[in-house]
Amino acid sequence: MCLFRNSDEEIKRVLTSTKVIALVGASKNPARASNYVMEYLIRKGYKVYPVNPGLGGETIHGQTVVSALEDIPEAIDMVDIFRNSNDAGGVVDDSIRVGAKSVWLQVGVVNESAAQRARDAGLNV
C-alpha cells in the first residue's frame, strides 16, 4: 500500500514545470498504456523520449527510442516509469544518477523504498 499521495497542487506544479519526459518502458504496441500515454503527452506539447533497451534506434510516434536514460541528450524534467514495482527501483536509481527532477510511477506501481530514495535525493515523486 502506498504511504503518501501528492496534493493536486503539487501534481499541477510538477506537470506545468515539466517540458522533457523520459518514458521508460515505452512500447510500440498501441494496446499498451505506455504507447497511448506517450502519444497523449506529445499531443499536449511535451518532448518525450521513449526509453526501451530492446527497441533502441526504432521509432515510436515519430520519436527515436533510446536504450537508457543516459542516452538522452538534454536535461530530463520527468521520468515516467512504465515498469513493474520491482523494476521501478532501478529506474528510480538511474533517474537520480542522471539528475532528473521528478519520477512518476504509474497507478499500481508501488516501491516505497525507491520513492524514498528519490525524495531523499531531491526529486519530486
KELUM-641794 format. One record per residue (C-alpha): residue number from 1; x, y, z. Coordinates in steps of 0.1 Angstrom, whole numbers. Layout:
BEGIN
+-----+-------+-------+-------+
|   k |    c1 |    c2 |    c3 |
+-----+-------+-------+-------+
| NUM |     X |     Y |     Z |
...
+-----+-------+-------+-------+
! end
This chain:
BEGIN
+-----+-------+-------+-------+
|   k |    c1 |    c2 |    c3 |
+-----+-------+-------+-------+
|   1 |     0 |     0 |     0 |
|   2 |    12 |    35 |    -9 |
|   3 |    20 |    56 |    22 |
|   4 |    16 |    90 |     7 |
|   5 |    -3 |   109 |   -20 |
|   6 |     7 |   142 |   -36 |
|   7 |   -18 |   170 |   -34 |
|   8 |   -35 |   182 |   -66 |
|   9 |   -15 |   215 |   -63 |
|  10 |    18 |   195 |   -62 |
|  11 |     8 |   174 |   -92 |
|  12 |    -2 |   206 |  -111 |
|  13 |    32 |   222 |  -102 |
|  14 |    52 |   192 |  -115 |
|  15 |    32 |   189 |  -147 |
|  16 |    33 |   226 |  -155 |
|  17 |    71 |   229 |  -149 |
|  18 |    79 |   197 |  -169 |
|  19 |    89 |   201 |  -205 |
|  20 |   111 |   170 |  -212 |
|  21 |    99 |   135 |  -203 |
|  22 |   118 |   102 |  -205 |
|  23 |    92 |    75 |  -208 |
|  24 |   108 |    42 |  -195 |
|  25 |    91 |    10 |  -207 |
|  26 |    79 |    25 |  -240 |
|  27 |    61 |     1 |  -262 |
|  28 |    53 |     0 |  -299 |
|  29 |    21 |   -19 |  -291 |
|  30 |    -8 |     5 |  -294 |
|  31 |   -28 |   -16 |  -268 |
|  32 |    -2 |    -8 |  -241 |
|  33 |    -7 |    21 |  -217 |
|  34 |    28 |    34 |  -223 |
|  35 |    21 |    38 |  -260 |
|  36 |   -11 |    58 |  -257 |
|  37 |     2 |    78 |  -228 |
|  38 |    33 |    87 |  -249 |
|  39 |    10 |    98 |  -278 |
|  40 |   -11 |   119 |  -254 |
|  41 |    19 |   136 |  -238 |
|  42 |    33 |   145 |  -272 |
|  43 |    -1 |   160 |  -283 |
|  44 |     0 |   181 |  -251 |
|  45 |    33 |   196 |  -261 |
|  46 |    58 |   177 |  -240 |
|  47 |    90 |   165 |  -255 |
|  48 |    90 |   127 |  -249 |
|  49 |   120 |   104 |  -252 |
|  50 |   109 |    67 |  -253 |
|  51 |   133 |    45 |  -234 |
|  52 |   135 |     8 |  -240 |
|  53 |   167 |   -12 |  -244 |
|  54 |   150 |   -38 |  -266 |
|  55 |   138 |   -11 |  -291 |
|  56 |   168 |    12 |  -292 |
|  57 |   171 |    30 |  -325 |
|  58 |   135 |    23 |  -336 |
|  59 |   108 |    49 |  -335 |
|  60 |    75 |    53 |  -316 |
|  61 |    52 |    82 |  -325 |
|  62 |    80 |    97 |  -346 |
|  63 |   104 |    97 |  -317 |
|  64 |   137 |    77 |  -317 |
|  65 |   138 |    51 |  -289 |
|  66 |   169 |    53 |  -267 |
|  67 |   182 |    24 |  -247 |
|  68 |   189 |    42 |  -214 |
|  69 |   183 |    74 |  -196 |
|  70 |   220 |    82 |  -201 |
|  71 |   214 |    83 |  -239 |
|  72 |   191 |   113 |  -237 |
|  73 |   210 |   144 |  -249 |
|  74 |   193 |   170 |  -227 |
|  75 |   182 |   176 |  -191 |
|  76 |   153 |   154 |  -181 |
|  77 |   124 |   170 |  -161 |
|  78 |   104 |   138 |  -155 |
|  79 |   110 |   101 |  -158 |
|  80 |    76 |    84 |  -164 |
|  81 |    80 |    48 |  -153 |
|  82 |    60 |    21 |  -171 |
|  83 |    77 |    -9 |  -153 |
|  84 |    66 |   -32 |  -126 |
|  85 |    71 |   -24 |   -89 |
|  86 |   103 |   -44 |   -86 |
|  87 |   119 |   -29 |  -117 |
|  88 |   109 |     6 |  -108 |
|  89 |   136 |     8 |   -81 |
|  90 |   164 |     5 |  -106 |
|  91 |   148 |    31 |  -129 |
|  92 |   145 |    55 |   -99 |
|  93 |   182 |    50 |   -91 |
|  94 |   190 |    57 |  -128 |
|  95 |   168 |    88 |  -126 |
|  96 |   187 |   101 |   -96 |
|  97 |   220 |    94 |  -113 |
|  98 |   211 |   114 |  -145 |
|  99 |   197 |   143 |  -124 |
| 100 |   161 |   141 |  -133 |
| 101 |   138 |   165 |  -114 |
| 102 |   109 |   141 |  -109 |
| 103 |    98 |   105 |  -112 |
| 104 |    62 |    94 |  -120 |
| 105 |    52 |    59 |  -111 |
| 106 |    20 |    46 |  -128 |
| 107 |   -11 |    36 |  -108 |
| 108 |    -4 |     2 |   -92 |
| 109 |    34 |     6 |   -93 |
| 110 |    45 |     9 |   -57 |
| 111 |    81 |     8 |   -45 |
| 112 |    82 |    28 |   -13 |
| 113 |   120 |    24 |    -7 |
| 114 |   127 |    37 |   -43 |
| 115 |   103 |    66 |   -38 |
| 116 |   120 |    75 |    -5 |
| 117 |   154 |    73 |   -23 |
| 118 |   141 |    97 |   -49 |
| 119 |   127 |   121 |   -23 |
| 120 |   159 |   120 |    -3 |
| 121 |   178 |   129 |   -35 |
| 122 |   155 |   159 |   -40 |
| 123 |   133 |   146 |   -68 |
| 124 |    95 |   151 |   -69 |
| 125 |    77 |   117 |   -66 |
+-----+-------+-------+-------+
! end
